Amino acid sequence: MNFRQPTTDGADGRGRGLQTQTLHLGPLSGLDPESWVEQYGDDLFGFAAARLGDRATAQDLVQETFLAGIKSREGFAGRSSERSWLFGILRNKLADYYRLRNREEAITDTDPPLPEERGAFGTGGLGKDGWIMKLAPKAWETPDGTLISKEFQDVLKSCLSRLPDKVAQVFRLREIDGVSSEEICKDLGVSPNNLWVMLHRARMGLRRCLEVHWFGNKQQDE
Amino acid sequence: MLNCRQATRLISQSLDAKIPWHQRLAMKVHLLCCVWCRRYAAQLKFLRRATRELPPEALDAAPQKLSIVEKEQMSARLQESVKKLPPSAE
């Protein structure tokens, strides 16, 4: 399922003559909040929830989006569709929300070992920052074709559920929903560096988890 | 010369963005001589493929929806705020 919502290209609709139906937006005429909730509620909410992982906050932001939409309706000149206009407002609300929250959370620094790296690499001597033999990646027998078994998928799923929330959320957006790094940074208000650190943590954690819980089992006799 | 800790970070990063040429080169040189990191890189690619093949319903990744009650509450609050708007708003 793809949450990608690329249509904030407001200015592009200008001059195409396609959006004449939005031009009758008078003071309040044409504004029908109830139809907004019906028409866009689920999509906006799904977009926000995938980025927040929290229904209550997602609901609040969608509500705020609608309110801001009503208040700033003069700003809506039919240049874009009503839908992408509302999505644009929501994205700003998301960015504001994360800006505030990230200020409270310490940004992960790249230098000290990450939790997922702890134990994987040597900490001193010749082997400093090299793989520790016991934990170095083993050879995996991966299926060639597209057929990945249901059992494997269950293991992968359970590995995903063990990641820290924020790390898992970012990984899902990137790998499952296929959202680009730039978009994730913008929507979640994280720096590219912070995003890469989180994705790296997710991958390192998942790889290790799969090795222990799936591939490892098959190689114990080696 | 990169160490494995740095190499694994770059390997991951290269899946999300184009990394600068000197880093790419350093990574490739490291991969040439490190079997563990070569495996790591191949395994991350496999992980990406496997993740993309996961059925969305298995992950609750289907977009979340508002419940009827939530929608009604939202509509009610919106209508109230429409009423509160100054009539000379435009």
Chai-1 contact restraints between the chains, C-beta under 6 A:
chainA,res_idxA,chainB,res_idxB,connection_type,confidence,min_distance_angstrom,max_distance_angstrom,comment,restraint_id
A,M1,B,P56,contact,1.0,0.0,6.0,A-B,restraint_1
A,M1,B,A61,contact,1.0,0.0,6.0,A-B,restraint_2
A,M1,B,A62,contact,1.0,0.0,6.0,A-B,restraint_3
A,M1,B,P63,contact,1.0,0.0,6.0,A-B,restraint_4
A,P27,B,A89,contact,1.0,0.0,6.0,A-B,restraint_5
A,P27,B,E90,contact,1.0,0.0,6.0,A-B,restraint_6
A,P33,B,L78,contact,1.0,0.0,6.0,A-B,restraint_7
A,P33,B,Q79,contact,1.0,0.0,6.0,A-B,restraint_8
A,P33,B,V82,contact,1.0,0.0,6.0,A-B,restraint_9
A,E34,B,S75,contact,1.0,0.0,6.0,A-B,restraint_10
A,V37,B,K71,contact,1.0,0.0,6.0,A-B,restraint_11
A,V37,B,M74,contact,1.0,0.0,6.0,A-B,restraint_12
A,V37,B,S75,contact,1.0,0.0,6.0,A-B,restraint_13
A,G41,B,L66,contact,1.0,0.0,6.0,A-B,restraint_14
A,G41,B,K71,contact,1.0,0.0,6.0,A-B,restraint_15
A,D42,B,K65,contact,1.0,0.0,6.0,A-B,restraint_16
A,D42,B,L66,contact,1.0,0.0,6.0,A-B,restraint_17
A,F45,B,L66,contact,1.0,0.0,6.0,A-B,restraint_18
A,G46,B,P63,contact,1.0,0.0,6.0,A-B,restraint_19
A,G46,B,Q64,contact,1.0,0.0,6.0,A-B,restraint_20
A,A49,B,Q64,contact,1.0,0.0,6.0,A-B,restraint_21
A,Q63,B,M74,contact,1.0,0.0,6.0,A-B,restraint_22
A,F66,B,L78,contact,1.0,0.0,6.0,A-B,restraint_23
A,L67,B,S81,contact,1.0,0.0,6.0,A-B,restraint_24
A,F121,B,R5,contact,1.0,0.0,6.0,A-B,restraint_25
A,D129,B,N3,contact,1.0,0.0,6.0,A-B,restraint_26
A,D129,B,R5,contact,1.0,0.0,6.0,A-B,restraint_27
A,G130,B,N3,contact,1.0,0.0,6.0,A-B,restraint_28
A,G130,B,C4,contact,1.0,0.0,6.0,A-B,restraint_29
A,W131,B,C4,contact,1.0,0.0,6.0,A-B,restraint_30
A,W131,B,W36,contact,1.0,0.0,6.0,A-B,restraint_31
A,A136,B,W36,contact,1.0,0.0,6.0,A-B,restraint_32
A,P137,B,W36,contact,1.0,0.0,6.0,A-B,restraint_33
A,P137,B,R39,contact,1.0,0.0,6.0,A-B,restraint_34
A,P137,B,Y40,contact,1.0,0.0,6.0,A-B,restraint_35
A,P137,B,Q43,contact,1.0,0.0,6.0,A-B,restraint_36
A,W140,B,Q43,contact,1.0,0.0,6.0,A-B,restraint_37
A,T142,B,F46,contact,1.0,0.0,6.0,A-B,restraint_38
A,I148,B,A50,contact,1.0,0.0,6.0,A-B,restraint_39
A,I148,B,E53,contact,1.0,0.0,6.0,A-B,restraint_40
A,Q153,B,L54,contact,1.0,0.0,6.0,A-B,restraint_41
A,L156,B,A50,contact,1.0,0.0,6.0,A-B,restraint_42
A,K157,B,A58,contact,1.0,0.0,6.0,A-B,restraint_43
A,E175,B,T51,contact,1.0,0.0,6.0,A-B,restraint_44
A,I176,B,A61,contact,1.0,0.0,6.0,A-B,restraint_45
A,S181,B,D16,contact,1.0,0.0,6.0,A-B,restraint_46
A,S181,B,A17,contact,1.0,0.0,6.0,A-B,restraint_47
A,W196,B,Q13,contact,1.0,0.0,6.0,A-B,restraint_48
A,L199,B,S12,contact,1.0,0.0,6.0,A-B,restraint_49
A,H200,B,R9,contact,1.0,0.0,6.0,A-B,restraint_50
A,H200,B,S12,contact,1.0,0.0,6.0,A-B,restraint_51
A,R203,B,S12,contact,1.0,0.0,6.0,A-B,restraint_52
A,R203,B,L44,contact,1.0,0.0,6.0,A-B,restraint_53
A,L206,B,L47,contact,1.0,0.0,6.0,A-B,restraint_54
A,R207,B,Q43,contact,1.0,0.0,6.0,A-B,restraint_55
